[in-house]
Every structure is written in structure tokens, then in C-alpha cells.
Amino acid sequence: MRSLFPALAVCAALLLGAPHMAWAQTASFTPAQRAEIVDILRDALKREPSILRDAVIALQADDARTEAENRAGQLAQLTPMLTGNAADPVAGNPQGRVSIVEFYDVRCPYCRRMLPTLARLLKANPDLRLVYKDLPVLGPGSVIGAKALLAAQKQGGYQKLHDALMNGPSEVTEDLVRSQAQRLGLDWPKLQADMKGADIQGRIDVNLALSRKLDLQGTPAYIIGSRIVPGAEEFDVLQAAVDEARRTMTP
């Protein structure tokens, strides 16, 4: 939080009938003027303690507004990497007007919990495109799972292997991947070889770097329009974010 003096200066400005005073002006006060402001506020706060509270609330609101604007600008700059990478696997409507980007780990219990919520969201929004960003952050099993999924994409099997692994045991191993791949009719020797490819590791590295740029603190995390929705959220929260993104889109 900013130092206390700007809040005092704003309070004094309000008392002196100058509510339009800019924050930058507070830096130009002389020591005598600052002392006068403090004297004014000491007297005012004795009579009306809520003045300082209201000023601090205003500061916090201003900080939150600035942070939101900065985040929106950052997301706008990263949009090509978030929604425009043709290599990313997608679900829902591939040509959807609205995109939701999911950073997830195949072993993450909260990501698994979100499966029915995301399915409901896609069903309720025919114009919604779900972009998967595999983010293996929960150990070696997560890395195996992410590599297997991206390798399966080369065989057109990303979604069905995704569903199998996300609904299966949380301890993802190569044996588990092999059994599920074979059950689903995927070419296991090819998938196993593709998992070792530098291109697969490169895609994972890109996702990890992107998550750091966005300062994501865990999985799942959803990017919807100019908003980051962290964690396993309720359907209504995600739907509201989708509606907001749709409203703000250029016709």
C-alpha cells in the first residue's frame, strides 16, 4: 500500500474543497504545508474518524483498478500466444467466437474436478472454443502425462486420451499411458517415440514460460477475454466471464 501521506493529503484536499487534487500534486508541498495538512487532519479525525478510512478505501480501489488495467493490457499483448497458436489442442467449437484458455495439469485434482463444469460450459455456449495448455507442474507423472497427450495429438487422439487420463488414477505412469493408449486404439510405439521428441518438450516449455509471464500460481487457471480466473470455480463464475468477454468483443 502507498505511504500514509497521500491519503492524508487527499483528505485535506477534500476538507479544503479541492476534491480534484491529483496525487502528483502532493509531492510539491513544502514542509510547512505538510505540517499544516497534518494539523488539519488531526483536528478533523478527532471529529470524523471515517475520513481516513474512506481515503484508504479509495486508494485501494484505485490500486485495484490500475492492476486490472495493467493485466488487461498484458493479456492483450499475449493473445496471439494464448489463443492464436494453431498447434494447441482445442475442444468445443474450433471456430468459436469466444475462447477460454485452460492451463491444467493432468494430475491436478482440482483440474479433474472441473471436467463436468467445463463440459457444461461448452454445451451452454456453442460459440465457445476451449484451448488446452498442458502445464506439468506436479512432478514426473505430470510430465509423462503432458508429453503423452501432445504426442497423441499427432494421431488425432488428444481429446480421448485426455479424457481417459483425467478420469483415471492420479498417479500417471508410462505403464498407465501405454494401457490407455492401446485401449483407445492409438499406435503405442509411435506415441512412445513422439513423447521423446524435442518438439514436444518445446511446446511444454512454451506453456511454462507463458504461465510465468502471467504469474499463474497453480492449476487450473483460466484466461477468458481480459480476465484470469484462478482455481476451480463454479459454473456461474466462468459463465459470467464468458458473457463479459462476448460483450466486449468487436462486432
C-alpha positions, 0 to 999 in steps of 0.5 A: 500500500502507498505511504500514509501521506497521500491519503492524508493529503487527499483528505485535506484536499477534500476538507479544503474543497479541492476534491480534484487534487491529483496525487502528483500534486502532493509531492510539491508541498513544502514542509510547512504545508505538510505540517499544516495538512497534518494539523488539519487532519488531526483536528478533523479525525478527532471529529470524523474518524471515517475520513481516513478510512474512506481515503484508504478505501479509495486508494485501494480501489484505485490500486485495484483498478490500475492492476486490472488495467495493467493485466488487461493490457498484458493479456492483450499483448499475449493473445496471439500466444494464448489463443492464436497458436494453431498447434494447441489442442482445442475442444468445443467449437474450433471456430468459436467466437469466444475462447477460454484458455485452460492451463491444467495439469493432468494430475491436478485434482482440482483440474479433474474436478472441473471436467463436468463444469467445463463440459457444461460450459461448452454445451451452454455456449456453442460459440465457445472454443476451449484451448488446452495448455498442458502445464506439468507442474506436479512432478514426473507423472505430470510430465509423462502425462503432458508429453503423452497427450501432445504426442497423441495429438499427432494421431488425432487422439488428444481429446480421448486420451485426455479424457481417459487420463483425467478420469483415471488414477492420479498417479500417471505412469508410462505403464498407465499411458501405454494401457490407455493408449492401446485401449483407445486404439492409438499406435503405442510405439509411435506415441512412445517415440513422439513423447521423446521428441524435442518438439514436444518438450518445446511446446511444454516449455512454451506453456511454462514460460507463458504461465510465468509471464502471467504469474499463474500460481497453480492449476487450473487457471483460466484466461477468458477475454481480459480476465484470469480466473484462478482455481476451480470455480463454479459454473456461474463464475466462468459463465459470467466471464464468458458473457463479459468477454462476448460483450466486449468483443468487436462486432 
